[in-house]
Structures are given as structure tokens and as C-alpha cells.
Amino acid sequence: MSEKTRAETRPAPQTGPVVETGGGSDSRWSSILRTVLTQRVLLVAILLIVMLAVMFSLDASGQMSGNYNAQYLASSLINVVPLVMLALAQLVVIVTGRGAIDLSVGSMVSLVSMIFGFAHGMWGVPLIPAIVLAIAAGGILGAVNGVLVAYLGFPPLIATLATYYAYWSIALVVNDQKPINSPEIQEMYQTARAIPIPGLSGFVPNIPLGIFLFLIPTVIVVWYLLNRAPYGRRLYATGTNDVAAEWAGINVAAVRMRAFVISGMISGLVAVVTVGQFASARPDAGTSGNGMALPAITIAVLGGVAITGGIGRVAGVVLAGLLVVWLNAGILLIFPGNHGTQYQLLALGVVLVFAALLNGYTNRRFQVLT
């Protein structure tokens, strides 16, 4: 059969944004359901509104130990900064496909926090060069993950779990498990303070400065990389079908390598964020308590990042971060004391299971064409 004949008999590609693979009717409700399930940004926005409505209702009925209001929500945004930034790091890695995931982001935050503490707090490196050093150090740590996964063929889960323990161990022993809290480091607390919005100070509560210094620039850079830069097209192509991407001339190994480097660079910047929030460079900055890696992965999956790769949007991750952080903030008021922290873990697990089930159901019932 000639090439012309094969081209003529080949089925035409689908051009619609979503194709339903199930045999459901084309009723109005089916169409609405399909839109909500396949447009993850819309779904997360709806869940966020519902969650806030429930929390405000509980607050109005006196079932909370404190006020769940705009001021409380604004102050809790300080937790959004590091978690959403790390979720964006997970977005870049997970989109590459083949089960790619970065479990080491929390320990990278811890280790780079110590590096930043030594540089700026003890060696006298000025602030801006010290931040650049922290980002570069994170990129190097991420490159180790990239080499293990992209070039040596290690499973991402095993490779990043190994580096998670390695980086965490180095962070602990490099200063004998002691934090660095010199005056220069303590001054970093200024980056975590809340500031008024010019012209809106009487209407909008003060917002943590880290939102403007760290989170928004990271969101813009990651959005540009994924949606406007050539690397983004190669990244999604690799995650969708790496074999086809290889045949199309894309260096798949280099794409995956750069994804882990970007993840490390973002983790390095998060280390600077945590130094400011703690006013101290701590060896457990990213691993204390529940750690940062699992919440970041939960936010990424809830935000619509397909664990199989090739699908994920920045807007969904940001909205999912707000949902998780404000949900946790409400839980602390409903269950005061240590019980609140324990129920936060339960909520995090429920959210992760819900997101995984939702992704599976959506993939089975609908085919999302990107």
C-alpha cells in the first residue's frame, strides 16, 4: 500500500478539547460533568469555594476556637509560599512521565538552608549573591537526581528517596545538627513579614511579603517555561510519549535532566524562604514535622498533574495550594492543640486519595487532548 493510500485511510485526528470514551448520553448534565472533571482548574476552584463556605459557616455557628476570617486567611498565606513553590517543582518533574517524582525536595531545602546560612550568616557573602548561590546549589543537587534518573536509568522513586536520605544526613552533620542564627540570618525575617497592599490597606488584609518576593516570580517563570518556551513543548511531548518524542528528535534524557535541575533550583530558593520564616538556617527546615515533599506532591496531584506525565497546569497547582493550606488552617481552629496537627495528616491523606481516584476516573471516562 502506498504512502498516499495509507494517509487517506488513516483516521482523522480528533480536534475537540475533550473526547468522551464512555457511552454516556449527551445530556446537559453529562456535558457539565465532563467539563468540570476535565477542566481541573475549574474543579479545584469549585472545591475551594465550597471549602471556604463550609469553614465560614462553622465559624459563624461558633464551632471554631478562633476567627476564620479574611485576616486569618491572609496570615496563613505564609505557608502557601514554600508549598506551592515545591508543588511547581513537582509539576515540572512529574510532567516528564515514566513515574517521575522528586521525593528529595524537602531534604534539598534543609541542606541548601545550611549552605545559605554558612554563606550569608558566617562567611559574609552579601544577600543577593548568597541567594544566587542557594539557587545554584539546589540546581547541582537536582542535577544529581537527573543524572541518576535520566542517564543511569534509576527509577525516580528509588533515586530521589536515596538522595532524600543522603541530603538530609549531610544537612544534619554539616554543623553538628545546630542551626545558624547569626544577626545577618535573623534579619532575613523581614522577608516573612506581612505588608499592606498600596491603595487597598483599608480593604485587604496585609499579605506576607514572600508572596511578592518569591512565589509570584516563581509562578511566572514556571508558567513561561511550560507555556511559552520551547522547553515546555519538549517537556509535555516527553511526558505524553517519550518514544515518539525521541523519534521527533527530542533529547528525552536531557529534558528529564533539566526538569530535575529546575526542581532543585526551586528547592534552593525555597530554602531561602524558610530561612526568612524561621529567622534561622535549620538542618531540618524541609524535613521537620510532616516534611515538605508529600504535601507538595499532594498539591500537584490535586491541581491536575497526571502522575503518568504529560498533563499539568500552573493555575491548577496554585489553586490546589490555596485549598490545602486554607483547609489546614481551618482544621487547626476546629481541633485546637495537637489534635489539629493529627487531623491535618488525615486530611492530607484523604485529599491525596481523592485526587488519585479523581484522576483515575477522569482518565477512564474521558480522554483529554492537549
N, C-alpha and C positions, 0 to 999 in steps of 0.2 A: 504494500500500500504506500503511495507516495506521501510526501510531507503535506502536500496540499489537501489530499483526501483525509489524512488524519486530522488536520486542522479544522476541516469542515465538519467532521463527525464528532469532534471533541465538544462536550457540553459547554455552553456559555457560562462564564463566571457569574456568580451572584454579585449584584451591585448594591443591594439594600444593606442597611446597617446591621440588621439582625434577622436571622432566619430561624423560625421555629422548627425544631426537629421532631417535636411531639405531634400528636394528631388532634390537638385541641381545636375548638371552634374559633372562628374569627370574631367572636362577640366583643362587645365593648370592654367588658371586664377582663377578658383574656388579653386584650391589647394593652390595657392599663397594667396588668400584672407583668406582662412581658417587658414593658417599658421600665417599670420600677426595678425589676430583677436584673435587667441587663445594663441599666444606667446606674452604676454603683454610687456615683456622686449624689444622684437624686435620692437613692435609698438611704444612704448614710445621713443626708440632710434631714430626711423624714424621721429617722431614728433619733437624731439629735434633738429635733423639736419635740418629739414625744417624750424623750427622757427629761428634758427641761420642764415640760408641762407637768410631769409626774412629780418631779422634785419640788417645783414651786407649789404644787397642791399640798404636798406633805409639809412644807414649811408653813403654808397658810393655816393648816389644821393643827399646828403646834406639835408635830411629831419629830421635830429635829431639835438637837441640842443647841443650835446656833442659827443664825440667819443665812438662808440660802438665797442671796440676792446678787445684784449686779456687782457690788463691791467685792463680795466673796469670790465670784466667778473671775473677776479681773485679777485678783491676787493669786488665784490658783493657776493663772496662765504661766507663772514662772516654771511650773512643771511641764508645760507644753513644749517649751523651747528645746530641752535636750531630747525628749522622747520623740517628737516629730522629726527633729533633725536625724536621729538614728533610724527612724522609720523610713525616711527618704534614702538613707544609705542602704537599708534593706531592699527598698524598691529597686534601686539600680542593680543590686546583685541578683535578686530573685527573678527579675525580668529576663536575665540571660538564660534561664531554663536549666534543664537537667538536674533539678533538685538543688540548685544553687541557693545557699543561705549563709549568713555570716554570724556565727554564734560568738565570735570573739570581740564584737564591738564594745561590750562592757569592759573587758579587761584592757582593750586598747585605750579606752578613756582613762582607766586607772593608771596605766603605765605612762601615757603621754602627760597626764596631770603631774606626775612626778618629774618628768623631763622639763615641763614648763616651769614647775616650781624651782628646780635647780637653776634653770637658765635665768629666769626673771627675778627670783627671790634670793638667790645665793651668788650667782655669778655676775650679776649686774647687767645682764642683757636688757636693752630697752624694750618696752612693751610690744611695739609693732614687730620688730624682728623676732621677739620671743614667740609671738602668735604665729608668725610665718614658720618658725622652727617647729612649733607644735603641729601645724598642718603637714609639714614635710615629714616629720617623724611618724605621724599617723599614716601618711601615704606609703612610707617604707614598710611599716608593719602590715599594711594591707597588701603590699606587693608580695610579701612572704606567702600570704594566703593565696594570692593569684598564681604564683609560681607552682605551689603545691597542687592547686586545682586545675589550672589551665594547661600547664606544661608537663607536670609529673603524673597527672591523672588520678590524684587522690579524690575520693568522694568529698564534696564540700562539707557535709556534716562532720565527717571524721577530721578533716584538715582543720576546720575552724574550731572544733572542740579541742583539738590538741594545742593550737595556738592560744585558745582561751586560757587554758591552764598555764601554758608557758609564760604568756604576757602577765598574767595575774601573779605568778610566782616572782617574776622579776620585779614587778611593782612593789611587792611586799618586802623583798630583801634589799632593794637598792638603797634604802635609807633606814634599814632595820625596823621596818613597819611603823616608822614615825612620820607624821605629816610635816609639811613645810608651811609655816605660817609667819614668815618674816613680815615686816611692815609693808614691803612692796606687794606681797601677796595679799595681805589684808586690805590694801587699798583697792584690790580688784572687786571688792564687794560693791563698789559704786556701779558696776555693770549690772548688778542684780536689783537695783532699787527701782521702785515704781515712779513713773514720771507722768505729769499731766499732758494731755493732748492739746497742743496750741489751738485756742479758739473754742475748745469743747470741754474745758476743765470743769465747767459747771454742770455739764450734762452727761459726760462719760467719765467713769472712774479712772484713776491712774493705772497705767499699763506698765508692766515690767519692761525695763529698758532693753533687756535681752531679746525681746520680740523684734525690735528695730535693728539692733546691732548684729544679731546672729541669725535668728530664724528667717526673717524676710529675705535677707541676701541669699541664704542657702536655698530657700524655696525658689527664688528667681533663677539662680544658677542651675539647679537641677531641672527645673521646667525648661529652661533654654536648651540644656544638653539633650533632653529627651524629645523635645518637640520642634526644635529649630536647627540644631546642629546635625551634621552628617553622622556623628557618632550615635545619636539617638536612633536613627533609622537602622543602622547596623546592629544596635543593641536589640531592638524589637525583632529584627529579622533573625538574629541568632536565637532568641528565645522561642520564636514561633516554630522554626525548623532549622536547626543548625546544619543539617546535611545540605539542604537547599541553599542556605547562606554560604556554605563552603563552595558549592558549585557556582554560586554567583560571584565568587571572587573575594568574599569577605574573610578576613583572617579571624576566625572564630576564637582561637586561643588568645589573640591579642585583645579582642573585645572583652572576653571574660576577665582577662588580667587587669584591664583598665577599670572594669567595674569594681573589683576588689580594692584597687588603689583609690578610687573615688570614695568607696566606703570607709577606707582608712583615713583619708583626708578629712571627711566629715566628722569621723570619730575624734580626730585630733582637735578639731575646732570645738567639739562638744566638751573635750577636756578643759579647754579654756573657760567655757560656760560654767562647768562645775566648780572650777577654782573660784570663780566670782561668787557663785551661790553659797559655797561653804566658807569663803574667805580663807581658804586653806587648800593646799595641794595634798590630797589624801590618797594613800595607796589603795583604798577601796572605793574610790569615787564612783566607779561604774559597776561595782560588783556587790556593794553592801545591800543588805535587805533582800529585796526580790531581784536585784540586778536590773540592768537596763536592756539587755538583749531580748529577753522574752516579751516584755511589754512593747518594744519596738516592732518585733515580728508580728505580734497580735494586731497592732495598729495598722501595719502594712497589709496584712491579710484582710482585716475588716474593711480597709479602704479600697479593696478590689484588686489587689495584686495577686494574680494567679500563681500558685506555687509551682505550676507546671511551666511557667515562663511566658513571655510574650505579651502579657496584659498587665497594665497598671498605669494609674494616673496620679499626678501630684495632688490635684484638688481632693481626690478621694482620701488620700493619706492625711492631709491636713484636717479635713472634717472628722475623720476617724480619731485623730489625736485629740481633738476637742471633746469628742464624745467620751472617750475613755477617761480623760483627765477630769472632766466635769462630773462624770459618773462616780469616779473615785472620791471626788470632793464631797459629793452628796452622801456617799456611804459613811464617810468619817463623821458626819453630823447625825446620821440615823443611828449608827452604832459607835458611840464615843469610846475612847480608850483603846486598848489592844484589840478588842473585838472588831473595830473598824478596819484595821490592817488585815486581819484574817479574812474578813468578808471581801476585802478588795481582791485578795488572791482568788477567792471563789468567783467573784465577778469577772476577773480576768480570764479564768478558765472557761466560764460559760460563754463569754464573748468570743473566745478563740474557737470553741466548738461550734458556736452558731455561725461564725464566719466560714469555717471549713465546710459545714453542711450546706450553707447557702451557696458557696462556690460550686460544690459538687452538684447540687440540684440544678443550678443555672446552666452548668456545662452539659448536663444530661438532657435537659429540656430545650435549651436554646443553644444556638451557635452564634457567637458574637464575632462579627467580621471586623477586623481592624485594618 
